[in-house]
Amino acid sequence: MQRNMIVIGGGIVGLASALALARAGWQVRLVDADPDRQAASWGNAGHIAIEQVTPLASWATVRSLPRRRFGAGGAVALPAAAWRRWLPFGLRLLGAARPGSFVRGQRALSGLLAGAMPAWQWLADSLDVPDLLQVRGHMIAWHGAAAAAAGRRAWTTAEIGTATFRDATVAELQALPGPSAAGAIRFTNTAQIADLGVLDRALRAALAAAGGTILPGRATLHLAGDEARVLVDGVALADMDQLLVTAGVASGRLLAPLGHHVPIIAERGYHLRASDHDWPADLPPLVFEERAMIVTRYAGCVQVASFVEFADIDTPPDPAKWERLEAHVSALGLPLRPPFTRWMGARPTLPDYLPAIGRSSRASNLLYAFGHQHLGLTLAAVTGDSVVALAEGRAPAIDLAPFGLHRFEA
Ligand SMILES: Cc1cc2nc3c(=O)[nH]c(=O)nc-3n(C[C@H](O)[C@H](O)[C@H](O)COP(=O)(O)OP(=O)(O)OC[C@H]3O[C@@H](n4cnc5c(N)ncnc54)[C@H](O)[C@@H]3O)c2cc1C
């Protein structure tokens, strides 16, 4: 029997989930409102970050906030105009940072991240794009001696899940672009996606090959009895058994008419890309930790990314963030030459820094998978696998109970 699934949102989480469902025998229609591929999924740092098992809803984050403010030279921006968004979000974050909640969150995120790399390896192999997933680690470098000592110490004592790292060798240190680093570490089993555009096209082609279709348009939801119904650009879609919401930061807005109150925020990041550069071809993603900046070499460009700006979804980007990135590039003497293309995208973030993956308590035919914060690329493949189990009423390989929306609905 053919089972019909509508997936709403064609970012990395939606595409990976749609493909997993189609390959499991579902007749999938994916609705997406991003023809220009501007979503977070296509502008991120490309890092499969299995080491990030510690939720950012922590006292360490809260304590570090004063020195990490954008105004103090750091990467965190809380725009005054958006206080109605970030203040309630921040209060909920404080609740999630309490010791008991934090430990539960870390356990849950660790479980999901432990499955992330095997799921990606399987997915990447199945896409048949050579070297799409490059498992060659990533590096973190410091320029001040004190920062290097403190940074190294912090990583040595940090929970890093299944990731492993070592000190950078002298040759690796010398090969780093920019001024000579005071210290660096190299993670050995993290990974990067070689090119996000190639990934996007490969996933869409695989979805088509598995019988799925992509419908351009904007979806809205409403309740009919205890089931959700979907309109695309105002036109009802018929013949569906289940629906999956993977609309990134817009998921909260989409689910509101069903009675879900989702405290999601747009945690916006910025990047610059240069196609004219002399970045070393064999260098994995490189984090300049003192500047909270990550540089990734993709197939056709080098990308410099940073910032966490808590804002409304629809407000325009702040050019001061790109100017700061350009200042970092110039201060470090990085081998990137203008013109730089500028981009801003929103991480979909919930106040406890765990994703929302589960079945709706309001609409019996509705599943959701969003809120993957800084880890949407990392967690896309394992989320797709989990969604198939949910759709089929099987127990997922990973305990999804901590990721239910009920945690915000008590
Ligand atoms: C600067 C930066 C660097 C990052 N680096 C990394 C990294 O290195 N590694 C990592 O794992 N993660 C990283 N992330 C986070 C990652 O990019 C996100 O977690 C991830 O992209 C979220 O994917 P998504 O599919 O849930 O959402 P999105 O990418 O936002 O996609 C959502 C899609 O849903 C569509 N949509 C929304 N509403 C509707 C609607 N009503 N109807 C139809 N379609 C709709 C949108 O148009 C969009 O196409 C980074 C993020 C940023 C900003």
The ligand as an ORCA input file, in Angstrom:
! r2SCAN-3c Opt
* xyz 0 1
  C      26.405     30.981      9.932
  C      25.873     29.583     10.233
  C      26.757     28.535     10.318
  C      26.300     27.238     10.609
  N      27.177     26.208     10.612
  C      26.740     24.936     10.830
  C      27.629     23.840     10.742
  O      28.799     24.010     10.429
  N      27.147     22.595     11.006
  C      25.840     22.381     11.324
  O      25.457     21.248     11.593
  N      24.947     23.410     11.355
  C      25.367     24.672     11.113
  N      24.485     25.719     11.152
  C      23.073     25.468     11.493
  C      22.320     24.885     10.315
  O      22.549     25.650      9.160
  C      20.814     24.858     10.631
  O      20.592     24.201     11.857
  C      20.061     24.106      9.530
  O      20.322     24.690      8.281
  C      18.571     24.076      9.779
  O      18.021     23.365      8.698
  P      16.462     23.283      8.468
  O      16.251     22.437      7.280
  O      15.792     22.911      9.747
  O      16.009     24.800      8.215
  P      16.261     25.773      6.994
  O      17.587     25.606      6.378
  O      15.929     27.137      7.515
  O      15.189     25.335      5.927
  C      13.818     25.534      6.151
  C      13.117     25.518      4.813
  O      11.704     25.571      5.035
  C      11.139     26.464      4.113
  N       9.871     26.972      4.644
  C       9.681     27.717      5.749
  N       8.368     27.978      5.914
  C       7.736     27.357      4.879
  C       6.382     27.265      4.505
  N       5.414     27.830      5.232
  N       6.086     26.574      3.376
  C       7.064     25.978      2.629
  N       8.379     26.033      2.961
  C       8.697     26.714      4.070
  C      12.199     27.539      3.974
  O      11.969     28.301      2.803
  C      13.466     26.708      3.931
  O      13.730     26.256      2.643
  C      24.915     27.024     10.857
  C      24.021     28.097     10.739
  C      24.479     29.355     10.421
  C      23.484     30.483     10.291
*
